[in-house]
Amino acid sequence: MGHQRDITYYQRDSYCQRQDVRQRARHGVSRVPRRSGHRPVSWITMLACCVAVPLAMLAVLGAASHFMPVEGAAGAGTVGSGSTGSGQVAWQPSASSAQSTPADQWQKGSVPYLYQIDPQWKSAAYAGSTVEEAGCGPTCLTMAYVALTGKQDYDPPKMSRFSEDNGFVDSGLTTWTLMTEGAAKLGLNSQELPASVASVNAALEAGHPVILTLGPGDFTSTGHFVVVAGRADDGNWIIRDPNSPERSQQAWDPERVLSQCRNLWELSKGGWF
């Protein structure tokens, strides 16, 4: 489950009004009598108004474009930089082609890009629907598992079957116990973290990916799992969103993300590894 950003910009219309001066034939006069303290609008004033208003509108549009977010790319296995995302809309498929990091490039210490919407497995059955529609949780756990072990024995559809076989599905949704009991069954340690920037940063500095479950906001209108994979040079978080290559290619303000967070888990190596 995931959502694309949709930003709408509004402009305020400006306009000039001019006062028409009409003859009053029935009074037998060629001009409308002036009211005390008022002067008719001259053609110079009208021309100046018509020139000034378009220039003012261009200035407003230029200022608005200056504050539009610009996405910065981050390559697989690297820490990049980018802008904070914004917007909240209902679920939509990603506009980009979702190509996960190939399994032969998975390596310990690097969180791969894995997408539930990847054509190679998006149609696999899961939780009464498909990996594409409901597989964000297993896909995120797969990313953390690969980063901590370097192993290739689980991919998103296999992790989805693991989740179902062990009872980590309820009413078509992945339960939070997949990130605790499920992680333990895979030989990983899982620890719930307080929703603070310092606690997540400490986990990342130790080389531990952090899985978040999010409520409505930048990533979802209902609920969604993502992985915090690292930190950018400016301190923002690199997030692997299994439903969006776009959101995975930018860095995110930590406080903004935590304001949408419902729970978070730090994953680390267990006794098997």
TORKOL-4160 file (C-alpha; in steps of 0.2 Angstrom, whole numbers, padded with zeros to 4 digits, m for minus):
273
<pt num="1" X="0000" Y="0000" Z="0000"/>
<pt num="2" X="0007" Y="0017" Z="m0004"/>
<pt num="3" X="0002" Y="0034" Z="m0012"/>
<pt num="4" X="0009" Y="0046" Z="m0024"/>
<pt num="5" X="0011" Y="0064" Z="m0020"/>
<pt num="6" X="m0001" Y="0076" Z="m0028"/>
<pt num="7" X="0002" Y="0095" Z="m0026"/>
<pt num="8" X="m0011" Y="0108" Z="m0032"/>
<pt num="9" X="m0006" Y="0126" Z="m0033"/>
<pt num="10" X="m0018" Y="0140" Z="m0033"/>
<pt num="11" X="m0017" Y="0157" Z="m0040"/>
<pt num="12" X="m0026" Y="0173" Z="m0035"/>
<pt num="13" X="m0033" Y="0182" Z="m0050"/>
<pt num="14" X="m0030" Y="0201" Z="m0051"/>
<pt num="15" X="m0039" Y="0212" Z="m0061"/>
<pt num="16" X="m0042" Y="0231" Z="m0066"/>
<pt num="17" X="m0058" Y="0239" Z="m0065"/>
<pt num="18" X="m0062" Y="0255" Z="m0074"/>
<pt num="19" X="m0076" Y="0267" Z="m0072"/>
<pt num="20" X="m0086" Y="0270" Z="m0088"/>
<pt num="21" X="m0092" Y="0288" Z="m0091"/>
<pt num="22" X="m0108" Y="0289" Z="m0101"/>
<pt num="23" X="m0117" Y="0303" Z="m0108"/>
<pt num="24" X="m0134" Y="0307" Z="m0101"/>
<pt num="25" X="m0144" Y="0312" Z="m0116"/>
<pt num="26" X="m0160" Y="0315" Z="m0107"/>
<pt num="27" X="m0152" Y="0329" Z="m0097"/>
<pt num="28" X="m0145" Y="0337" Z="m0113"/>
<pt num="29" X="m0127" Y="0337" Z="m0107"/>
<pt num="30" X="m0112" Y="0330" Z="m0116"/>
<pt num="31" X="m0102" Y="0325" Z="m0100"/>
<pt num="32" X="m0107" Y="0317" Z="m0084"/>
<pt num="33" X="m0105" Y="0329" Z="m0070"/>
<pt num="34" X="m0090" Y="0325" Z="m0059"/>
<pt num="35" X="m0092" Y="0321" Z="m0041"/>
<pt num="36" X="m0082" Y="0332" Z="m0029"/>
<pt num="37" X="m0065" Y="0324" Z="m0026"/>
<pt num="38" X="m0066" Y="0311" Z="m0040"/>
<pt num="39" X="m0057" Y="0312" Z="m0057"/>
<pt num="40" X="m0060" Y="0301" Z="m0072"/>
<pt num="41" X="m0048" Y="0287" Z="m0075"/>
<pt num="42" X="m0035" Y="0293" Z="m0088"/>
<pt num="43" X="m0029" Y="0281" Z="m0102"/>
<pt num="44" X="m0011" Y="0282" Z="m0095"/>
<pt num="45" X="m0018" Y="0275" Z="m0078"/>
<pt num="46" X="m0027" Y="0261" Z="m0087"/>
<pt num="47" X="m0011" Y="0257" Z="m0097"/>
<pt num="48" X="0000" Y="0257" Z="m0082"/>
<pt num="49" X="m0013" Y="0245" Z="m0073"/>
<pt num="50" X="m0013" Y="0233" Z="m0088"/>
<pt num="51" X="0006" Y="0232" Z="m0088"/>
<pt num="52" X="0008" Y="0231" Z="m0069"/>
<pt num="53" X="m0004" Y="0217" Z="m0066"/>
<pt num="54" X="0004" Y="0204" Z="m0078"/>
<pt num="55" X="0021" Y="0208" Z="m0071"/>
<pt num="56" X="0015" Y="0205" Z="m0053"/>
<pt num="57" X="0007" Y="0188" Z="m0058"/>
<pt num="58" X="0023" Y="0183" Z="m0066"/>
<pt num="59" X="0032" Y="0187" Z="m0050"/>
<pt num="60" X="0020" Y="0177" Z="m0039"/>
<pt num="61" X="0022" Y="0162" Z="m0050"/>
<pt num="62" X="0041" Y="0163" Z="m0050"/>
<pt num="63" X="0041" Y="0164" Z="m0031"/>
<pt num="64" X="0029" Y="0149" Z="m0030"/>
<pt num="65" X="0040" Y="0138" Z="m0042"/>
<pt num="66" X="0055" Y="0143" Z="m0031"/>
<pt num="67" X="0047" Y="0133" Z="m0016"/>
<pt num="68" X="0041" Y="0118" Z="m0026"/>
<pt num="69" X="0050" Y="0102" Z="m0020"/>
<pt num="70" X="0064" Y="0095" Z="m0031"/>
<pt num="71" X="0068" Y="0076" Z="m0029"/>
<pt num="72" X="0086" Y="0071" Z="m0028"/>
<pt num="73" X="0091" Y="0054" Z="m0034"/>
<pt num="74" X="0100" Y="0041" Z="m0023"/>
<pt num="75" X="0108" Y="0026" Z="m0031"/>
<pt num="76" X="0106" Y="0008" Z="m0024"/>
<pt num="77" X="0117" Y="0005" Z="m0009"/>
<pt num="78" X="0122" Y="0024" Z="m0007"/>
<pt num="79" X="0116" Y="0038" Z="0004"/>
<pt num="80" X="0109" Y="0052" Z="m0007"/>
<pt num="81" X="0100" Y="0069" Z="m0003"/>
<pt num="82" X="0083" Y="0076" Z="m0009"/>
<pt num="83" X="0068" Y="0086" Z="m0003"/>
<pt num="84" X="0054" Y="0083" Z="0009"/>
<pt num="85" X="0039" Y="0075" Z="0001"/>
<pt num="86" X="0022" Y="0082" Z="0003"/>
<pt num="87" X="0004" Y="0079" Z="m0001"/>
<pt num="88" X="m0009" Y="0066" Z="0003"/>
<pt num="89" X="m0020" Y="0057" Z="m0009"/>
<pt num="90" X="m0029" Y="0040" Z="m0011"/>
<pt num="91" X="m0019" Y="0025" Z="m0017"/>
<pt num="92" X="m0013" Y="0025" Z="m0034"/>
<pt num="93" X="m0001" Y="0014" Z="m0044"/>
<pt num="94" X="0017" Y="0021" Z="m0046"/>
<pt num="95" X="0020" Y="0030" Z="m0062"/>
<pt num="96" X="0037" Y="0024" Z="m0064"/>
<pt num="97" X="0043" Y="0007" Z="m0069"/>
<pt num="98" X="0047" Y="m0003" Z="m0053"/>
<pt num="99" X="0063" Y="m0012" Z="m0055"/>
<pt num="100" X="0070" Y="m0020" Z="m0039"/>
<pt num="101" X="0088" Y="m0023" Z="m0036"/>
<pt num="102" X="0093" Y="m0039" Z="m0044"/>
<pt num="103" X="0096" Y="m0054" Z="m0032"/>
<pt num="104" X="0114" Y="m0056" Z="m0038"/>
<pt num="105" X="0118" Y="m0038" Z="m0032"/>
<pt num="106" X="0111" Y="m0041" Z="m0014"/>
<pt num="107" X="0124" Y="m0039" Z="m0001"/>
<pt num="108" X="0126" Y="m0038" Z="0017"/>
<pt num="109" X="0126" Y="m0020" Z="0024"/>
<pt num="110" X="0116" Y="m0013" Z="0010"/>
<pt num="111" X="0097" Y="m0011" Z="0009"/>
<pt num="112" X="0091" Y="m0016" Z="m0008"/>
<pt num="113" X="0077" Y="m0008" Z="m0018"/>
<pt num="114" X="0063" Y="m0020" Z="m0017"/>
<pt num="115" X="0046" Y="m0016" Z="m0024"/>
<pt num="116" X="0029" Y="m0025" Z="m0021"/>
<pt num="117" X="0024" Y="m0018" Z="m0037"/>
<pt num="118" X="0038" Y="m0026" Z="m0047"/>
<pt num="119" X="0031" Y="m0035" Z="m0062"/>
<pt num="120" X="0041" Y="m0051" Z="m0058"/>
<pt num="121" X="0031" Y="m0055" Z="m0042"/>
<pt num="122" X="0017" Y="m0042" Z="m0040"/>
<pt num="123" X="0004" Y="m0055" Z="m0045"/>
<pt num="124" X="0009" Y="m0068" Z="m0032"/>
<pt num="125" X="m0005" Y="m0072" Z="m0020"/>
<pt num="126" X="m0005" Y="m0064" Z="m0003"/>
<pt num="127" X="m0017" Y="m0061" Z="0011"/>
<pt num="128" X="m0032" Y="m0064" Z="0000"/>
<pt num="129" X="m0026" Y="m0052" Z="m0013"/>
<pt num="130" X="m0009" Y="m0050" Z="m0021"/>
<pt num="131" X="0009" Y="m0045" Z="m0016"/>
<pt num="132" X="0006" Y="m0029" Z="m0026"/>
<pt num="133" X="m0009" Y="m0024" Z="m0016"/>
<pt num="134" X="m0005" Y="m0030" Z="0002"/>
<pt num="135" X="0013" Y="m0036" Z="0002"/>
<pt num="136" X="0022" Y="m0020" Z="0009"/>
<pt num="137" X="0026" Y="m0028" Z="0026"/>
<pt num="138" X="0034" Y="m0044" Z="0019"/>
<pt num="139" X="0043" Y="m0034" Z="0006"/>
<pt num="140" X="0050" Y="m0022" Z="0019"/>
<pt num="141" X="0056" Y="m0037" Z="0030"/>
<pt num="142" X="0064" Y="m0045" Z="0015"/>
<pt num="143" X="0074" Y="m0029" Z="0013"/>
<pt num="144" X="0080" Y="m0029" Z="0031"/>
<pt num="145" X="0084" Y="m0047" Z="0030"/>
<pt num="146" X="0095" Y="m0045" Z="0015"/>
<pt num="147" X="0104" Y="m0030" Z="0022"/>
<pt num="148" X="0108" Y="m0040" Z="0038"/>
<pt num="149" X="0112" Y="m0057" Z="0031"/>
<pt num="150" X="0117" Y="m0054" Z="0013"/>
<pt num="151" X="0107" Y="m0070" Z="0009"/>
<pt num="152" X="0095" Y="m0073" Z="m0006"/>
<pt num="153" X="0084" Y="m0087" Z="0001"/>
<pt num="154" X="0069" Y="m0075" Z="0003"/>
<pt num="155" X="0062" Y="m0063" Z="m0009"/>
<pt num="156" X="0045" Y="m0053" Z="m0007"/>
<pt num="157" X="0034" Y="m0068" Z="m0013"/>
<pt num="158" X="0043" Y="m0081" Z="m0002"/>
<pt num="159" X="0042" Y="m0069" Z="0013"/>
<pt num="160" X="0024" Y="m0067" Z="0009"/>
<pt num="161" X="0021" Y="m0086" Z="0010"/>
<pt num="162" X="0032" Y="m0086" Z="0026"/>
<pt num="163" X="0020" Y="m0073" Z="0033"/>
<pt num="164" X="0004" Y="m0082" Z="0029"/>
<pt num="165" X="0011" Y="m0099" Z="0034"/>
<pt num="166" X="0016" Y="m0093" Z="0051"/>
<pt num="167" X="m0001" Y="m0083" Z="0055"/>
<pt num="168" X="0005" Y="m0065" Z="0052"/>
<pt num="169" X="m0010" Y="m0061" Z="0042"/>
<pt num="170" X="m0027" Y="m0055" Z="0049"/>
<pt num="171" X="m0042" Y="m0049" Z="0038"/>
<pt num="172" X="m0031" Y="m0047" Z="0023"/>
<pt num="173" X="m0018" Y="m0036" Z="0032"/>
<pt num="174" X="0000" Y="m0040" Z="0038"/>
<pt num="175" X="0000" Y="m0040" Z="0057"/>
<pt num="176" X="0014" Y="m0031" Z="0067"/>
<pt num="177" X="0020" Y="m0047" Z="0074"/>
<pt num="178" X="0028" Y="m0051" Z="0058"/>
<pt num="179" X="0041" Y="m0038" Z="0063"/>
<pt num="180" X="0044" Y="m0046" Z="0080"/>
<pt num="181" X="0039" Y="m0064" Z="0080"/>
<pt num="182" X="0042" Y="m0066" Z="0062"/>
<pt num="183" X="0059" Y="m0058" Z="0062"/>
<pt num="184" X="0064" Y="m0069" Z="0077"/>
<pt num="185" X="0059" Y="m0085" Z="0066"/>
<pt num="186" X="0071" Y="m0079" Z="0053"/>
<pt num="187" X="0085" Y="m0077" Z="0066"/>
<pt num="188" X="0084" Y="m0058" Z="0068"/>
<pt num="189" X="0083" Y="m0048" Z="0083"/>
<pt num="190" X="0069" Y="m0035" Z="0083"/>
<pt num="191" X="0067" Y="m0021" Z="0095"/>
<pt num="192" X="0053" Y="m0008" Z="0096"/>
<pt num="193" X="0060" Y="0010" Z="0096"/>
<pt num="194" X="0053" Y="0026" Z="0103"/>
<pt num="195" X="0047" Y="0038" Z="0090"/>
<pt num="196" X="0062" Y="0049" Z="0091"/>
<pt num="197" X="0075" Y="0055" Z="0078"/>
<pt num="198" X="0089" Y="0051" Z="0090"/>
<pt num="199" X="0084" Y="0033" Z="0093"/>
<pt num="200" X="0082" Y="0029" Z="0074"/>
<pt num="201" X="0098" Y="0038" Z="0070"/>
<pt num="202" X="0107" Y="0028" Z="0083"/>
<pt num="203" X="0101" Y="0012" Z="0075"/>
<pt num="204" X="0106" Y="0018" Z="0058"/>
<pt num="205" X="0124" Y="0022" Z="0064"/>
<pt num="206" X="0125" Y="0004" Z="0071"/>
<pt num="207" X="0121" Y="m0002" Z="0053"/>
<pt num="208" X="0103" Y="m0008" Z="0058"/>
<pt num="209" X="0088" Y="m0005" Z="0046"/>
<pt num="210" X="0072" Y="0002" Z="0054"/>
<pt num="211" X="0055" Y="m0003" Z="0049"/>
<pt num="212" X="0041" Y="0009" Z="0051"/>
<pt num="213" X="0022" Y="0007" Z="0050"/>
<pt num="214" X="0014" Y="0023" Z="0045"/>
<pt num="215" X="m0003" Y="0031" Z="0045"/>
<pt num="216" X="m0011" Y="0043" Z="0033"/>
<pt num="217" X="0001" Y="0056" Z="0026"/>
<pt num="218" X="0014" Y="0057" Z="0013"/>
<pt num="219" X="0015" Y="0038" Z="0010"/>
<pt num="220" X="m0003" Y="0031" Z="0012"/>
<pt num="221" X="m0021" Y="0036" Z="0016"/>
<pt num="222" X="m0023" Y="0020" Z="0027"/>
<pt num="223" X="m0008" Y="0011" Z="0033"/>
<pt num="224" X="0009" Y="0006" Z="0025"/>
<pt num="225" X="0026" Y="m0001" Z="0030"/>
<pt num="226" X="0043" Y="0007" Z="0024"/>
<pt num="227" X="0061" Y="0004" Z="0028"/>
<pt num="228" X="0073" Y="0018" Z="0035"/>
<pt num="229" X="0089" Y="0013" Z="0026"/>
<pt num="230" X="0101" Y="0027" Z="0030"/>
<pt num="231" X="0104" Y="0045" Z="0032"/>
<pt num="232" X="0108" Y="0058" Z="0019"/>
<pt num="233" X="0122" Y="0071" Z="0021"/>
<pt num="234" X="0110" Y="0084" Z="0027"/>
<pt num="235" X="0103" Y="0072" Z="0041"/>
<pt num="236" X="0087" Y="0068" Z="0032"/>
<pt num="237" X="0082" Y="0049" Z="0031"/>
<pt num="238" X="0084" Y="0038" Z="0015"/>
<pt num="239" X="0068" Y="0028" Z="0015"/>
<pt num="240" X="0064" Y="0012" Z="0004"/>
<pt num="241" X="0046" Y="0013" Z="0000"/>
<pt num="242" X="0041" Y="m0004" Z="m0007"/>
<pt num="243" X="0027" Y="0004" Z="m0017"/>
<pt num="244" X="0035" Y="0019" Z="m0024"/>
<pt num="245" X="0052" Y="0021" Z="m0034"/>
<pt num="246" X="0049" Y="0040" Z="m0033"/>
<pt num="247" X="0048" Y="0041" Z="m0014"/>
<pt num="248" X="0063" Y="0029" Z="m0013"/>
<pt num="249" X="0073" Y="0041" Z="m0023"/>
<pt num="250" X="0073" Y="0056" Z="m0011"/>
<pt num="251" X="0077" Y="0060" Z="0007"/>
<pt num="252" X="0064" Y="0064" Z="0020"/>
<pt num="253" X="0063" Y="0075" Z="0035"/>
<pt num="254" X="0064" Y="0064" Z="0050"/>
<pt num="255" X="0051" Y="0074" Z="0061"/>
<pt num="256" X="0039" Y="0074" Z="0046"/>
<pt num="257" X="0040" Y="0055" Z="0044"/>
<pt num="258" X="0039" Y="0052" Z="0063"/>
<pt num="259" X="0023" Y="0063" Z="0064"/>
<pt num="260" X="0015" Y="0050" Z="0053"/>
<pt num="261" X="0022" Y="0035" Z="0062"/>
<pt num="262" X="0012" Y="0022" Z="0072"/>
<pt num="263" X="0026" Y="0010" Z="0077"/>
<pt num="264" X="0044" Y="0006" Z="0073"/>
<pt num="265" X="0056" Y="m0008" Z="0074"/>
<pt num="266" X="0075" Y="m0009" Z="0074"/>
<pt num="267" X="0081" Y="m0025" Z="0066"/>
<pt num="268" X="0098" Y="m0032" Z="0069"/>
<pt num="269" X="0108" Y="m0049" Z="0067"/>
<pt num="270" X="0103" Y="m0063" Z="0078"/>
<pt num="271" X="0112" Y="m0078" Z="0084"/>
<pt num="272" X="0112" Y="m0087" Z="0067"/>
<pt num="273" X="0123" Y="m0075" Z="0059"/>
